[in-house]
Amino acid sequence: MSQVETRFIFITGGVVSSLGKGIAAASIGRLLRSRGFSVQIQKFDPYINVDPGTMSPYQHGEVFVTEDGAETDLDLGHYERFTDANASRASNVTAGGIYNSVIRRERRGDYLGATVQVVPHITDEIKQRIRVVADSSDVDFVITEIGGTVGDIESLPFLEAIRQFPVEVGRRRCMFIHLTLVPYIGHAGELKTKPTQHSVNELRRIGINPDMVLCRSESVLSTEIRKKIALFASLPVNAIISAYDVADVYSCPLTFHEQGVDDFILAEHFGIDAPAPDLDSWKAFVDRAASLTAEVRIAIVGKYVRLEDAYLSVAEALRHSGIHHGCRVKIEWVDSETVGEPQVDALLRGVDGILIPGGFGGRGFEGKIAAARIARESGIPYLGVCLGMHVAVSEFARHVAGMPGANSTEMDPETPYPVIDLLPEQREIADMGGTMRLGADPVKIHPDTRAHAAYGESVVYERHRHRYEVNNHLRKRLESAGLVFSGTTPDERLVEITELPRDVHPFYVASQFHPEFKSRPGRPSPLFREFVGAAEAHRRARLDEQAVAPDGEITAAQFG
């Protein structure tokens, strides 16, 4: 085991999914970090996919990419943003990955002819994945979130594994926290605790006795309700926590602290004497977010906009940047397949910034090209991310560099000007999962560019998730037409950032990497920060123009 005496916290869920186990795990992680402890959080997902890399965003939301190149569940984004600790490929474990590993071992003969079973072979593999996080990180706490709900067939091997885990490391080093629902029944006019009672009983039937129950509800639970739940859960009242709805998820650690969650975990359960939490900067961030009055409008043009979680980290990076600049970011979600319709184009021309995020496939690509052209020709700040850079390069090639029909070979294999193309080493790859350029790579930032002004460094590390790159055979032609390649790989073989000069456009920047994955509350991604700053400047300039009539008279706009 780890050199430090790592403690293990397991978070399970009951009644229904989507109650917010990820936010609960992240909030507890934040509280433990605020009290001086090192924390790693991991997510166990019960689906058979090896990872979410090949899953539709409509099924799963965004794929979050770690520093070491793992394609993971979006909850890992919450973990990183709340704890400011980088996750790894060990931080997301799926049933598919577990079974795949065990089957490969069986095929190699590692089990010496034994009959391979769920218990002990699958459960042993699950327990080993918990130990890996503790051993590799040498951390004080490992928080493990179990996906799904108690009673799901898919989750049973994971629940059995964590039931066994205290036998091996000691019960005093383990804690079980159960998140459940206390619904309000409108026609009855009261909260109902019965779902929570049943959920706790189901967990007990498996052999796990929760040490704390987090009760999701619309409003704060009364002491009477908490006492009733405590009675049926055989727990003290201060172990029943009201996880009520809040306007801002970043306030969850503060509401947990107010109810003594961190004190109960450290002092009462683990018997640890810890310093008082340092939550001043976190509270200042939450208070600043709540006090914003100015609003900047950013259009996100994509093809998965019907599910906002598909672009969760992008939205969070925009929010972090808005708070940094003292403005609320209002996102206008624009389906790229609707660009070209008069009302959509009018909307795009009226926003303060246009962002085209990452994605795959040709659906809606021409709409993104049109949106990028609107941003370039109208002087609207533009940020492209991954596919958004391919869009910007293709649009510039067509309409500025004299390359009609220029495109990515992902969208048009027969394009006369393949400005975006596969790397030679990617051409023979048939498998889709985990075969892209993934994870953090060094990016060389060229001097006297917007990118260098944003980062203030010559080399940075950013996370990637893509196969296609700017075609080196056409780079010089694009540069001669005015496109600036302000970031490259250190050997300058691959383009990492493109931009238009300051005297051509107020802000037109695109990156091959995904800067949103490293954005944090209080420390936004540099490219997102500068983009939102440019959008705010665009908003102010537009208001100034509206405030003064053509004859110089003051208009009603100045008076609200």
Secondary structure, DSSP 8 states (H G I E B T S, - for coil): --SS--EEEEEEE-SSS-S-HHHHHHHHHHHHHHTT--EEEEEEE-SSSSSGGGS-HHHH---EE-TT--EE-THHHHHHHHH-----GGGEEEHHHHHHHHHHHHHHTTTTT----IIIIIHHHHHHHHHHHHHHHT-SEEEEEE-S-TT-TTTHHHHHHHHHHHHHH-GGGEEEEEEEE--EETTTTEE--HHHHHHHHHHHHHT---SEEEEEESS---HHHHHHHHHHHT--GGGEEEEE--S-GGGHHHHHHHTTHHHIIIIIIS---------HHHHHHHHHHHT---EEEEEEEES-TTSGGGGHHHHHHHHHHHHHHT-EEEEEEEEGGGTTSHHHHHHHHHSSEEEE----SSTTHHHHHHHHHHHHHHT--EEEETHHHHHHHHHHHHHTSS-TT-EETTT-TT-SSEEEEE-GGGTT----TT-SEEEEEEEEE-SSSHHHHHH-SSEEEEEEEESEEE-GGGHHHHHHTT-EEEEE-TTS-SEEEEE--TTT-S-EEEESS-GGGG-BTTB--HHHHHHHHHHHHHHHHHHHHHHB-TTS-B-GGGG-
